Amino acid sequence: MFDLQQLEHAHGVVGTAMPPTPALAWPLLSERLGADVIVKHENHTPIGAFKVRGGLVYVDRLKREQPGTTGIISATRGNHGQSLAYAASRYRLPVTIYVPRGNSVEKNRSMQALGAELVEHGEDFQAAREEAIRRAAATGFHIVPAFHPNLVLGVATYALELLRKAPDLDVLYVPIGQGSGVCGCIMARDLLGFKTEIVGVQSTEAPSYALSFAAGTVVTTESSNTLADGMATRVPDPDALAIIRKGCSRIVQVSDDAVAAAIRAYWTDTHNLAEGAGAAALAAALQDKSRLRGKRVGLILSGGNIDFDLFNRWVIPQAAVAGGRVPA
């Protein structure tokens, strides 16, 4: 798809907008997992999530390859839309973002503050995406898909930073929404010639990629009712699935309760706030704790954009039931 020189160039494009994010070892997390743990903090980007990298590289390449582009349209549950709004504002390009009804209020406000025209449509991401495609055809605006090689190239820059800092990782856990993050990690690992095992993570309530991985072909689901909205995917991208099946060893499924416990663990052990998808890698590693002892483990904290209301409804009540404790 791309070579290392192109990945380095993409890293330079991202670097014009933001510095590398931290990759930190946290002793309490290592103690919790019984392993040597390093966390890649993509919650420390200008939009609080890894997808800003994909937006920056996608829009940069779009403006160079299609200079006549008059605007862009896409659909999102939040972080993808924020990334495009952030990138489009840097290139003075109009952007329209479709979201499902009931989407994160705070992510909606962020996209609008970044300059996006926000349109609510449908009950889930898939419905919003289909309407965005129709609107793009009617207006002549460029439709930005949820998965595209240029998005993968952009988000692969975080994996490049991580693997160059920690080339000895035995295993890396990566959440899967539409697939750009995990495919970016596979790309960077392969271009660097490393052997790190990559494990994808999905929600038990939105397991379309996990089911597809097992079946060897695209399997869709009727719903994606996870509170971890960054993993709420019903229809896998076939190109992403092909990369994941070739480059991941397996996909772990985690429940919303396990994700909530991981959010609390991140807060108690690192004082970082993770959104649902951002905590999914830790949730999966905790499920795999018995097989990780003594290993060097990477976790992608992919974002921290959790609504305060959702945090109060989802995470806090479980902490109260547990007596304020976070299970080890």
Helices and strands as residue ranges (DSSP letters): H 4-15, E 23-25, H 27-33, E 36-41, G 42-44, H 52-65, E 72-75, H 79-90, E 95-99, H 105-113, E 117-120, H 125-139, E 142-143, H 149-165, E 171-175, H 180-192, E 197-203, H 208-215, G 229-231, H 238-247, E 250-254, H 256-270, H 276-287, H 289-292, E 296-301, H 308-310, I 311-315, H 316-321
